[in-house]
Amino acid sequence: VAPEGPSFSWGVIFRGVALPLFVLPAAITLGYVVSSLRLLLFFVALSVLLAYLIDPLVGLIRRPFQSRHLERFMPRPLAIVIAFAIVLSVVGLAVSYIAPRTVEQARDFGASIPSYANSLRQAIQDMNRRFDRLRVPEEVQTRINDQLVAVGEQITTTAGSFVFSTLIYLPWLIIVPILTFFMLKDGDLIRISTLRMFPPGRWRERAGLVLSDISNTLAAYTRAMLVSSVFIGTICSIGFYIIGMRYALLLGILAGIFEFVPLLGPLTIGIISTAVGALGSDPRRGIWVAIFLIVLRVFHDYVSYPRIVRGGIHLHPLLIILSVLAGEQIAGITGVFLAIPIVAILTVMYKHVLEHQGRRTLLESLRAPEPVAELPEGDER
């Protein structure tokens, strides 16, 4: 005999109706806090990512002493200081060699934007003469030309004020290594203090698993982004030099930086590089640039990047695009950089919530119970 109808408990009603009413204001409040503190959150996130990058080097420095049971001669704080000295030395040498050439190319590129605008205008006029029916209106041509000139002026101004901008954010840049040092030094204490917030037993064990998965996810993301950025920047710089691009170093560095913005970043640098190559002295160079970037993108997405991540973040491309766009709307450039790690952390927490409650979906408890037929009396089947 089937039951008359599904019976809903107060817990089911709360999860299905009342809980979303609390979640929405909480999400709005969180968005306001993130938007207000976006600069602080950006540098804190930068410190966390830097800590994940330096931690393997700290372990490598201490490993010979640990293998000989001589840890007292290389305590963790001293190993962190040595790791910082190595990283800062390498970065300082790279910046001192690359920065002057990059700034010079950026200024030259900004000054060349008007000539690129004239080349584009000439190309449009040639197209109008060949295809009268596809004629581009004069207003559109003028608007394109004005926009390109404005972009050139912006690039020139940005390159010229690079040092001034660095001085403005210098206090924050000093805080980043300090935060990173304490995160590396007291990481285990922070983890233990966090676990003590949960009652012993099942809850604390689950919290430990969540923290471990989040740590592994952030480590994989940081490693993948850094290696991908260096790889793409280096290969693009070499490839642009071989093709004969005027601003090979600048475009290569931009390609490495834009790699931190999944999907949208590579598309942007692809459009910029192809346009620079096509509007130069040899228009065929733009075709070679496009072919080179397409081949590099396919190789990196399907061959090199899966080997870099190795079980780290696996998000659908549509979710990545929406996350990046939402992050930009909430917190600007800071939101763009933080969107993917935040979504990945929320994905890890969602998975553990379901595992902790023994469910496959979040709203599984709202499903009506399946009717159970009673066997007739005396039926032994």
C-alpha angles and dihedrals in degrees: 000000000000118000117257095245144325116292116217119204124212089254091058091048091050094051093045102041115008098040095061089051088060095041095056096056089043091053091048091049091048091050091052092049092048091048092049095046098034095125093050092044090049093056092042089052089046089053091050093050091046089051090054090050096049097040095079089051090051090052091048092053093050097042098085091050093046092050089056094041091246098125091135090068092054109034117184096254091055091048090051091052091050091048090051091050091052094047094045092048093052093044092045093052092047093049094046090054100039105032099069092049092045094050090047092051090046091055092046090048092050091049090050095054093091091055089050088050090053090049090051091048090050091049090052091050091050089051090050091054092050097041110033092175091056094050114155111226118250091238091058091048091050092048092050091049092049092048093051092049090050090051090051092051090048092051091049092049092047092051091048094049096044094106092046092051090049090054091052093055094038094106090054091047089055092050093053097068090043092054090043091052093054092044090054094042099045101027093117092047090051090051093048092047090051093050091050088063088071125070115256117266130033096359095051092045091052091047089053091053091049093051091047093051092046091050092049091047094051091045091052092046093049093047093046094048095047096045092043092049094050092043096049093042093051096044093045093049092050093043093049091049091051092048090050103247115170095222099037097142094045094047091045092053090047089051090054093048094046089053087078088069104066118226096344094058097054090044091053095049089045092056093045095047094045091049092049091050095046095047094050130090093290114041090195088069089073090060091052090049091051092049091047094050093046092051091046092049093051092047094048097044096047105026116021104027097054088054091049096050097044099184097336124118116354111177129159113258091237091054090049092052093047091046093052092047092047091048091052091051093049103040109001117226090352090058091050091057095042099042099085097045091047093049090047091051091048089050091053092048092048091053092051093047090057093045092048092052094041094239134130097210133026095242097038091117090063091066114108114247115258114251115256117211116219118227117238116257113272093021106133097185 
